[in-house]
Amino acid sequence: MSGRLTFDTLPDLIETEAQLEELISRPTQGLIDDLATVEGDIVVLGVAGKVGPSLARMTKRAAPDKRVIGVARFSEPGSQEELEGWGIETIKCDLLDQSAVARLPQAANVVYMAGKKFGTNEDPSFAWAMNTMVPATIAAHYRQSRIVAFSTLCVYPFGVVAHNGWDERVQPRPVGDYANSCVGRERAFQYGSHSWGTPGRLIRLNYAIDLRYGVLHDIAQWVIKGEPIPIRTGHASVIWQGDANAQILRCLKHATVPTSPINIGGPEQASVRAIAHAFGEKFGKAPIFDGEEEPTGWINSTYLSQRLFGYPNVPLARMIDWVAHWVENDMPIYGKPTRYEVRDGLF
């Protein structure tokens, strides 16, 4: 099925990876309407990660008359050709190479997705270079553009779950090299915005759900394998990756001067215990829990994004159905746990 992403067009189950890729890149009407009002072409930096291909494809589907240019090192065979098959222009570039960045074409709109998370604890210097030096270079090169840049909920201090979490007015108080370097990323783009009047948004993304990875996938795997589920982190804000992509791209229309943060995630804090029991019913297995829920966690409020974009199209229950079917049928996975349960900031 193709067209626009709405609740009424959602399948009951997702049977193939091709169906998943089509659905996860299906634009919403809101995105189509917003990009029609945003002038200029769009460059996606760091396009070759888990999320980049679907975001770039969604961009092209929502705005077929715009040039969409994907930039990455393209170290994985076939990734560049796949993007080009969807009508996306590609450029090989190591963003740590300032001379190579200087040769990148200008564009009115930039989506910045590059960064380093996992393995930060083993090599913090590389994470800091990717998460601070590269953004400073990009902010300077694209000073005349709108820049929507990925960040993370981990820049916030822990919040009380019962209080619904922090909104964008709360100042970062990060724990660990990863989260601290992500604050550095935000500061680099904020400096560029203050210096050159660059419009932008800083996307403090919660946990996006793809059937091949994500918080729901992690919990489902623990349940089906009969492994203990760490429950100290008892809640998480989850959102379908396609809904997250659409909201992030719509931020190009809602860029601010100076650039400002926006939380992107689900409308509720989902209970890990309740999700595990839902998977347990589907698999016929009682979940095993390790520990007890802490009253705090990386919790933030998505009221601002809800006001701008409305509710996500894919509800939590439908995501649980999809993930359960995918895991039970041993479908392809990325093998990259989210580590959402980590509480010490060491990734």
Disulfide bonds with the S-S distance in Angstrom:
none
